[in-house]
Amino acid sequence: MFYNNTIEFITDGTYSVSNAIIRYIKSPQIVSYSLATSSDLPEHTHDELVSLAVRIALENVEQPRLQTYGQEMSVME
């Protein structure tokens, strides 16, 4: 647990923690075009998002189908 800027390990009292590997999920930086801040996302994610947006836009213009969005999202995962 994080408490007052320290990490607290809670045990049942039968052992002590001598070392630990700590992983955390970083809060993403807020992206602003007006402030010219960049995204924390990896470069390949940008390409995937653009590709998905283009496919959805083209389908909406040319031949709308309702199921494509769900299929595209399952491919991205």
LINGIKA-V592538 format. One record per pair of residues at least 4 apart in sequence whose ideal C-beta (glycine too) atoms are under 6 Angstrom apart, sorted by the first residue. I is the first residue (numbers start at 1). J is the second residue. Records with the same first field share a line. If there is no record, write none. Layout:
# LINGIKA-V592538
I->J + J
This chain:
# LINGIKA-V592538
1->8
3->8
9->17
11->15
28->40
29->40
31->37 + 39
32->37
41->45
52->72
58->62
59->68
60->64
67->71
68->72
